[in-house]
Amino acid sequence: MAYMTMVEAVNDALQYEMGRDDRIVILGEDVGTIGGVFRATAGLQARYGPDRVVDTPLAESAIVGASVGLALNGMRPVPEIQFDAFVYPAFEQIAVHVSRYRWRTRGRTELGITLRIPYGGGIRAPELHSDSPEAYFSHLPGVKVVIPSTPTDAKGLLTSAIRDPDPVVVFEPKAIYRTLREDVPAGSYTVPIGEAAMARPGTDLTLISWGAIR
């Protein structure tokens, strides 16, 4: 166990998975030299090199489009969209290509892309830095969407997403990147995708929340 924030747990998952699988490539704006604006990829380029942690131009459609090409050629890309509202230029790539390749090829082609997106408000950021676009993506057949609420879930869900043969969009609530800490399992750790975590069982009322909504 290690006592971590959510952003540290994200980094830990990426560190472990890149060491486990040399097909994993991280790409995005500022992910390499400075380790991302939230430092989620800090230290990864120094450890794994610029060919596996790639600083890209400010072009989200190109980031996702390049990830499609990498995945079709057997790689396991983990692109980062720097902020939530920056993803809209890439939405066509996600909706028309990323979500459909398995079905377009009658199940013959996997597209193991894990798209990481810091999202949500609560950090007093400008208007293109505080969106919550998860509803758009949850309505795309062929794309799985996960949103962690704790550091442990952040590591476990991201690990499961990276290992999934199909595309997964991971929305990371930036408002709680550093506001809570907990003991996070070391090494290989997964949380099943598609199963809700029950915080408190009861019989009279069902309350459902995700991310920083707590």
N, C-alpha and C positions, 0 to 999 in steps of 0.2 A: 504494500500500500504506500501511496505518496499523497501528501496533503496538497491539493491543487485547486487553482481556479479553473473556470471553464476553458479559457483560452489556453492555459497550460495543458489541460487534458486533451484539447484538440491537437496541440503540437506533439504531445506524447504519442497519440494514436498515429499521427503521420510519421513520426520518427520510427516507430516500431514496424509499421507496415512497409515503409520504404526499405528497411533492412531485411524484411522477410521476402519481399517480392521486387526484383529489380526491373519489372515491367512498369512500375508506378512512376509516373512523371507528373510533377506539379507545375502548373503554368498560370500566369496571371500578372496583373500590374503590381510591380514592386514586391513580389513574393520572394525574390531572391536576395538581392543585396541588403535590403533593409528588413527583410523578414515579414513583409506585409504591414499595412497601416496599423493593424491591431497586434502585430508581432506573433500571429498564429503560426507562421512558417519560419520563425527566427531560428537560425543555426542550421537549417536544412541544406541550403546551398553550400555552405562551408563543409558540410559533412558528405554530401552526395554529389556535389559538382553542378556546374551551370547547365549541363546537358539533361539533368533530371529535375532541376528546379529553375525554371525558365522565366526570366523577366520579359514580359511581352509589351508591345505598344498598347496605347489606350484605345483598344478596339475589341469590344466585348463579342461582337459577332465573329471576329477572327479567332478569339480565344476558344469559343465553343466550336466553331467550325474546324479548327486545328485538332481539337479534342476528338471530334468525330473521326477524322482521318487517322489519328493515332490509335483509337480503339478498334477501327476496322482492320488495322494492321497488327493487332495482337497486344498492344500496349494497354495500360490501365491508367488513363489520365485522371488527374484530380485538379480540374481548373478552379480558380477562385475568381469570383466577381467581387470587386473591391467593396462596393456598397450595393444595397438592395435595388435602388431605382436605376442603377447602371445596367441592370440585366435586360431591360426592355429592347435595346437594339439586337440582342441575341435571342429574343423570344421566338422569332421565326425559325432559327436553327433548331431550337429545342422542340418546338411544337411540330415542325414538319419533318425533321430528320432524326433527332435524338430519340424521340418517343416512338418512332415507327419502324426502325430498321429490323427489329426482330420479326414483326408481322409482315413487313414488306418482303422479307426473304423466307417467309413461311417457317419461321422458327430456326433457320439455319445459322443466323448471324447474331452473336451476342454483341452488346454495346456497353461495356463496363465503364461507364463514365460516372464519376462522383463530382457533382457540381456543388461547391461550397459557396454560400452567400450569407455574410453578416447582414442581419435585417432588424427592422423595428425601430421605434423611437426610444426616448428616454435618455438620450445623451446630448441633447441640445445642439443637434447638428443641422446643417442647411437642408433645404427642401428636397434635394436629390439623394439624401443620406438617411432618410427616416421612414421609408415605405414598409408595408407589410404585404408583399405580393403572393403570399403562400396560397391563397385561394385560386389564383390563376393556374398554378402548377398542379394543384391537387385535382383539377378537372381534366388533366391531360392523360388519356389512357396510355399506358406504357411507361409512365414515369412514376417512380415512388418518391414520396416526400416525407422527410423526417425532421423533427424539431426537438432538440433536447431542452430539458429544464434544469438539469444539474450537471456538474462536471463529470460524474460517473456516466450518466447517459450520453454526454457529449462524446466521450471516448468510445463507449460501447456501440453507439449508433453509427459513428463515423467509421469505425472498423468494419462493422457489418455492411455498410454502404460500399466501402472500397472492395470488399470481397464478393459483393453481389454481381452476378453476371449481367444484370440489367441496369439501366441508368437510374441514379438516385440523386435527388436534389436535397441537400442538407442546409436548412436555414438555421443559422446560429444567432440567437438573440443577443445582440451586442450590449444591451442594457445590463446583462448579468454576466458578461465576460469576466469581470473581475470583482463582482460584488459579493460572491459567496465562495467558500472553500469547503472541501470535504475530502475524505480519504478515497482515493481512486485506485482500483486494482492495477498492479504493475503487469507488464508483459502483455500477452495476448488476452484481450477481453472484448466480448461482444454482447450486444443487447439485441434481441430479435426485432426485426422490422415488421411492423403491422400489428403489434400487440401493445395495448395501452397499459401504462403503469398505474396500479391502483394505490393511491396514497392513503386512503382511509375507507374501509368497507362500511356499508350501511344498508338500510332497507327502505328508507322513506324518500330519498332524493338523490338524483344523479347530477353532479357538476362536472363538466368537462372543460379542461383548459390545456394550454400548450405554451411552450417557450417561457417568456417572462411574465405571462399572465398567471398570477398566483395570489 
